[in-house]
C-alpha cells in the first residue's frame, strides 16, 4: 500500500501497493521476502482475530453496547478492512514480485485501502468528540451521546468516506514494468495526484490530531483539575441522601463518585492511547510520503519502507490489545466470549450425555416394569397387556 512514494523507472510507474518497485535487489532477496512475509502474517493475523473479537463483543454483550464502543466497533471494522485489503495482498506481491489480482483487484483493493484508512481516522475523531461532550458537557450528553445517535454518525461517516474514496478508482490501473511484470500503479503522473494526497493528509491525519490534542487537554482539565465533588463534602442534604444514608454505610456513598471518576479517567486514558498510537505509527509513512512529494529523488530504502508498512499494519492490529490491557470491561468481555464458546460446546456434550442416560434409564424402568407385570399377570401402566407364552395378546 502506498500513496505518493512511487517513482518512475524509465516510462513505467511502479506499484502503489508494495511501496517498492520491482527490480530492487534488496526487495527481491530471500532475506527480505522472508522477513516481510513473516511480519505481515504475524501482525495481520493478530489484528484480524483481535478486531473480529471486538466486533463480536460489542454485538453480543448487552452492557458493552455504549456510544463509545459503537465507535470502537466502527474502528475495528475499518482496521479489518486495512489489514485484509493492504496486508494480505502484500504477501503474494512480495513472493511473486508481480500483481496477480488483475485490474478489478487493483481498483477494488486500492479503494478498500483508502476507505479503511480514512474511516479509522473519522472513527477516532468521533469517539474523541463523544468523550469531550460526555465529560465536559454532561447535560448535553444526555441527548447527544446516545447509541442511536452514534449509529447515525457512524453510518454518515461510512457513507461520506465511501463517496470520497471513489476518486482513487480513476487514479490507478495495471501497468507493465520494464521487466514485463504487471503492477498496480498510478495511471497519472505524481504532480496530478499530489493535491489529492495533500488534502487526504490534512483532512484525515493533521486535523484529527490537532482536534484530539485540544479536546483531550480540555478533558484532562475537567478530570484532574476539577474532580467531581463527594457527597460528604457537598454540604447539601436531600431526602434521597438521607434515605440512602440509612440503608448504606457511609463509605459506600463516598466510594461511588470516586469509582465513577476513576472509570471515566480509565476510559479516557485508553482512548488517548489509541490516538497517540495512531499518530506515532502513521508518522513514519506520512512523513516519508510528504518529503518524497517535494524532492527530485525519492528516498526508497527497502528496509525503511518495510518498517513503514509494518507500522501501518500494527496501527490496525494493536487496538484490541490496548483494550484488553487497559479496560476491565473489555477484558472480561473477551474472556466471556471465549468461555461462552467453551460453555456452548460443553453444554452440547452434556445434553447429549444426559439424553443418552435418560433413554437408558427409561428403557431400564420399562424392562423392569415389564418383567414385574409379566410375572404377576397384571397389565402394564402403558395400557398394554402381558404376552402369554404363545405370544398371542
JOMO-V868963 format. One record per residue. N is the residue number from 0. RES is the residue in three letters. BURIAL is + if it has 16 or more other ideal C-beta (glycine too) atoms within 10 Angstrom, else -. Layout:
{{N;RES;BURIAL} {N;RES;BURIAL}}
//
This chain:
{{0;UNK;+} {1;UNK;+} {2;UNK;+} {3;UNK;+} {4;UNK;+} {5;UNK;+} {6;UNK;-} {7;UNK;-} {8;UNK;-} {9;UNK;-} {10;UNK;-} {11;UNK;+} {12;UNK;+} {13;UNK;+} {14;UNK;+} {15;UNK;+} {16;UNK;+} {17;UNK;+} {18;UNK;+} {19;UNK;+} {20;UNK;+} {21;UNK;+} {22;UNK;-} {23;UNK;+} {24;UNK;-} {25;UNK;-} {26;UNK;+} {27;UNK;-} {28;UNK;-} {29;UNK;-} {30;UNK;-} {31;UNK;+} {32;UNK;+} {33;UNK;-} {34;UNK;-} {35;UNK;+} {36;UNK;-} {37;UNK;-} {38;UNK;+} {39;UNK;+} {40;UNK;-} {41;UNK;-} {42;UNK;+} {43;UNK;+} {44;UNK;-} {45;UNK;+} {46;UNK;+} {47;UNK;+} {48;UNK;-} {49;UNK;+} {50;UNK;+} {51;UNK;-} {52;UNK;+} {53;UNK;+} {54;UNK;+} {55;UNK;+} {56;UNK;+} {57;UNK;+} {58;UNK;-} {59;UNK;-} {60;UNK;+} {61;UNK;-} {62;UNK;-} {63;UNK;+} {64;UNK;-} {65;UNK;+} {66;UNK;+} {67;UNK;+} {68;UNK;+} {69;UNK;+} {70;UNK;+} {71;UNK;+} {72;UNK;+} {73;UNK;+} {74;UNK;+} {75;UNK;+} {76;UNK;+} {77;UNK;+} {78;UNK;+} {79;UNK;+} {80;UNK;+} {81;UNK;+} {82;UNK;+} {83;UNK;+} {84;UNK;+} {85;UNK;+} {86;UNK;+} {87;UNK;-} {88;UNK;+} {89;UNK;+} {90;UNK;-} {91;UNK;-} {92;UNK;+} {93;UNK;+} {94;UNK;-} {95;UNK;-} {96;UNK;+} {97;UNK;+} {98;UNK;+} {99;UNK;-} {100;UNK;+} {101;UNK;-} {102;UNK;-} {103;UNK;-} {104;UNK;+} {105;UNK;+} {106;UNK;+} {107;UNK;-} {108;UNK;+} {109;UNK;+} {110;UNK;+} {111;UNK;+} {112;UNK;+} {113;UNK;+} {114;UNK;+} {115;UNK;+} {116;UNK;+} {117;UNK;+} {118;UNK;+} {119;UNK;+} {120;UNK;+} {121;UNK;+} {122;UNK;+} {123;UNK;+} {124;UNK;+} {125;UNK;+} {126;UNK;+} {127;UNK;+} {128;UNK;+} {129;UNK;+} {130;UNK;+} {131;UNK;+} {132;UNK;+} {133;UNK;+} {134;UNK;+} {135;UNK;+} {136;UNK;-} {137;UNK;-} {138;UNK;-} {139;UNK;-} {140;UNK;+} {141;UNK;-} {142;UNK;-} {143;UNK;-} {144;UNK;+} {145;UNK;-} {146;UNK;-} {147;UNK;-} {148;UNK;-} {149;UNK;+} {150;UNK;-} {151;UNK;-} {152;UNK;+} {153;UNK;+} {154;UNK;-} {155;UNK;-} {156;UNK;+} {157;UNK;+} {158;UNK;-} {159;UNK;-} {160;UNK;+} {161;UNK;-} {162;UNK;-} {163;UNK;+} {164;UNK;+} {165;UNK;-} {166;UNK;-} {167;UNK;+} {168;UNK;-} {169;UNK;-} {170;UNK;+} {171;UNK;+} {172;UNK;+} {173;UNK;+} {174;UNK;+} {175;UNK;-} {176;UNK;+} {177;UNK;-} {178;UNK;-} {179;UNK;-} {180;UNK;+} {181;UNK;+} {182;UNK;+} {183;UNK;+} {184;UNK;+} {185;UNK;+} {186;UNK;-} {187;UNK;-} {188;UNK;-} {189;UNK;+} {190;UNK;-} {191;UNK;-} {192;UNK;+} {193;UNK;-} {194;UNK;-} {195;UNK;-} {196;UNK;+} {197;UNK;-} {198;UNK;-} {199;UNK;+} {200;UNK;+} {201;UNK;-} {202;UNK;-} {203;UNK;+} {204;UNK;+} {205;UNK;-} {206;UNK;-} {207;UNK;+} {208;UNK;+} {209;UNK;-} {210;UNK;+} {211;UNK;+} {212;UNK;-} {213;UNK;-} {214;UNK;+} {215;UNK;+} {216;UNK;-} {217;UNK;-} {218;UNK;+} {219;UNK;-} {220;UNK;-} {221;UNK;+} {222;UNK;+} {223;UNK;-} {224;UNK;-} {225;UNK;-} {226;UNK;-} {227;UNK;-} {228;UNK;-} {229;UNK;-} {230;UNK;+} {231;UNK;-} {232;UNK;-} {233;UNK;-} {234;UNK;-} {235;UNK;-} {236;UNK;-} {237;UNK;-} {238;UNK;-} {239;UNK;-} {240;UNK;-} {241;UNK;-} {242;UNK;-} {243;UNK;-} {244;UNK;-} {245;UNK;-} {246;UNK;-} {247;UNK;-} {248;UNK;-} {249;UNK;-} {250;UNK;-} {251;UNK;-} {252;UNK;+} {253;UNK;-} {254;UNK;-} {255;UNK;-} {256;UNK;+} {257;UNK;-} {258;UNK;-} {259;UNK;-} {260;UNK;-} {261;UNK;-} {262;UNK;-} {263;UNK;+} {264;UNK;+} {265;UNK;-} {266;UNK;+} {267;UNK;+} {268;UNK;-} {269;UNK;+} {270;UNK;+} {271;UNK;+} {272;UNK;+} {273;UNK;+} {274;UNK;+} {275;UNK;-} {276;UNK;+} {277;UNK;+} {278;UNK;+} {279;UNK;-} {280;UNK;+} {281;UNK;+} {282;UNK;-} {283;UNK;+} {284;UNK;+} {285;UNK;+} {286;UNK;-} {287;UNK;+} {288;UNK;+} {289;UNK;+} {290;UNK;-} {291;UNK;+} {292;UNK;+} {293;UNK;-} {294;UNK;-} {295;UNK;-} {296;UNK;-} {297;UNK;+} {298;UNK;-} {299;UNK;+} {300;UNK;-} {301;UNK;+} {302;UNK;-} {303;UNK;-} {304;UNK;+} {305;UNK;+} {306;UNK;-} {307;UNK;+} {308;UNK;+} {309;UNK;+} {310;UNK;+} {311;UNK;+} {312;UNK;+} {313;UNK;+} {314;UNK;+} {315;UNK;+} {316;UNK;+} {317;UNK;+} {318;UNK;+} {319;UNK;+} {320;UNK;-} {321;UNK;+} {322;UNK;+} {323;UNK;+} {324;UNK;-} {325;UNK;+} {326;UNK;+} {327;UNK;-} {328;UNK;+} {329;UNK;+} {330;UNK;-} {331;UNK;-} {332;UNK;+} {333;UNK;+} {334;UNK;-} {335;UNK;-} {336;UNK;-} {337;UNK;-} {338;UNK;-} {339;UNK;-} {340;UNK;-} {341;UNK;-} {342;UNK;-} {343;UNK;-} {344;UNK;-} {345;UNK;-} {346;UNK;-} {347;UNK;-} {348;UNK;-} {349;UNK;-} {350;UNK;-} {351;UNK;-} {352;UNK;-} {353;UNK;-} {354;UNK;-} {355;UNK;-} {356;UNK;-} {357;UNK;-} {358;UNK;-} {359;UNK;-} {360;UNK;-} {361;UNK;-} {362;UNK;-} {363;UNK;-} {364;UNK;-} {365;UNK;-} {366;UNK;-} {367;UNK;-} {368;UNK;-} {369;UNK;-} {370;UNK;-} {371;UNK;-} {372;UNK;+} {373;UNK;-} {374;UNK;-} {375;UNK;-} {376;UNK;-} {377;UNK;-} {378;UNK;-} {379;UNK;-} {380;UNK;-} {381;UNK;-} {382;UNK;-} {383;UNK;-} {384;UNK;-} {385;UNK;-} {386;UNK;-} {387;UNK;-} {388;UNK;-} {389;UNK;-} {390;UNK;-} {391;UNK;-} {392;UNK;-}}
//
